[in-house]
Amino acid sequence: MNLILWTVARFPSGMWCAGGKVSDPDYSKCEVYQIPDENREKATKRAQGIRSRLVKTGSQLPTQAAPYKLEISAKE
């Protein structure tokens, strides 16, 4: 299994996107997640699951300035 570190973003409209850099200006108002996974679809699904848990627990959602970083060795 070859893992790639994906940048996954959720726009205020609810649309999800994966790819690019955390510093991308398009992500300035987005929730930003850095997720290691095999492909973009799996990384996006994992980020959606993480977001769901954060919302359920009332935790602060990540931003471009403070993205959620899932460690490569600590896949959930």
N, C-alpha and C positions, 0 to 999 in steps of 0.2 A: 504494500500500500504506500503510494507516494503522496505525501501531504504537501499542500501548497497553502501559504498564508493568504487568505482572501480578505479584502476589505469589503464589508457588507454594510450598506446604508439603508435606512428607512427614512423616506422623505415625509414631511408634514402631511402630505396628501394620503399617506399610507402605502405608497408604492415602494417596493424593494428593488435594490440594484446591487450588483456585486462587481468588483473590479476597481481599478484605479488606486490612487494613493489616499491615505487618510487626509492629507493636506489639500486635496482637490477642492477648489473654491465652490464647486457645485454642492459639496457636502456641508457647507457652513451652517445650515439650519437643520441638519439631519441628525438622527441617532446613528452612531458609527460603531461597528463591531469588527474586531479582527479575529477571524476564525480559521483555524487550520483544518483543511479537509481535502478530499480527493478532487472535487469539482465544485463549480460555482453553485449548482443546484443544492447539493448537500450542505454547503456552507450557509446558504440562505435559509434552508430549513432549520439548521442548528441555531442560527441567529434568531429566527422567529420563536423557537422554543425558549431560548434564553430570555428574550424580551417578555414572553408570556409569564415566565416565573418572576421576573423583576416587577411586572405590573401587579401580579397576584400578591406579592409580599410588600408592595408599596415602596420598593426601592427606587432610588434615583436612576433615571434612564441615562445611558451614555450620550456624550456629545462629541463633536469633532475635536474639541479641546481636551476631552477626557474620554477616549474611546474604551469600550469594553474589550479587554484582551484575553482571549482564551489561550492558555499555554499549549504548545504543540504536544508536549508529553502528558498533558492532563485533559485529554478528550473526555467530554461528558457523555 
